Amino acid sequence: MNVGCPSLISLTVNTIWFNTCMFGALMLSAIVVDACDLLAKPGIDG
């Protein structure tokens, strides 16, 4: 039984999931920072 291939697939899936999760967290924090920035300066939009 070859365990090299399934473990490689599992590692790839875990890496993709981790990268997606981290990217999502970064995007979310960036959106929150932008929203706070806009709320802190209400004079831009009127």
Secondary structure, DSSP 8 states (H G I E B T S, - for coil): ---HHHHHHHHHHHHHHHHHHHHHHHHHHHHHHHHHHHHH-TTS--
